[in-house]
Amino acid sequence: MDSIDRTIINQLQGGFPICDHPYRVVAERLGIEESELIQRLEQMLEQNQLTRFGPMYHAERLGGGLSLCAMSIPEPDYERVTEQVNAFPEVAHNYARDHELNMWFVLATESPERIASVLEEIEQVTGYRVYDMPKQHEFFVGLKFEV
């Protein structure tokens, strides 16, 4: 990762312009060509320097449901269950944890009512219980990492 890549990451953590040509606007701010910006973002994604580049939607404000979920999966079944859970389009941010509840993921559904049915489907497919921990109150913590 060179200084331009670091600058791209640092600049884009604060937001992305909403306009007809957002990549062009960002590239101009950075003093590079639009095509170079896009190429660098694609390369950082391919090299896993970035795991994701895209908008973050507030599912609940869009009429959807959102919940934090956890599972306790024995090590021999972990990879199989990970693939099964990740196959659900509603599942995001699946993380392994060093804890009795060793698989944690965020569930985002089109409606709040859909959460229960997706959790039931995951339990049926995997054979393991899903612990649903719905949000009770939301706190916003701005977090930006200088690279």
C-alpha positions, 0 to 999 in steps of 0.5 A, a space after each residue: 500500500 503506497 501513500 496514494 492508497 493510504 490517502 484514498 482510505 483516509 479520505 473515503 472513511 469520512 464519506 463519499 459524494 452523492 453526485 453524477 460522477 462521485 469517483 471523478 470528484 474524489 479523484 480530483 480532490 486527490 489529484 489523480 485520474 478517475 480511472 486510477 482511483 477505481 483501479 486502486 480501489 479494485 486492487 485493494 479489494 482484490 488484495 484484501 486490504 479492503 474487505 468492502 467498499 460500498 454504502 452502509 444503509 440504515 435498514 430500520 429507517 428503510 422499513 427493514 429489520 436488524 439484529 445481532 445474532 450469535 451461535 455456539 458451533 463446535 470446531 469440527 462443524 464451524 466451516 460447514 455452518 459458516 458456509 450455510 449461514 453466509 449463504 443467506 442474503 440477509 447475513 452480513 458481518 459474520 465473525 469468529 470469536 474466542 468465546 462459547 458463542 463463537 460465531 457472531 453475525 448481523 442479520 438485516 431483513 426487508 421487514 422486522 417480521 422477517 427476522 424470526 423466520 430467517 433465524 428459524 431457517 438458519 437453525 433448521 439448515 445448520 442444526 444449531 440454535 441462533 441467539 437473537 440479540 435485537 438492538 434496544 437502543 442505538 448509539 452512534 460512535 464515529 470511528 475513523 482509522 488513519 492509515 
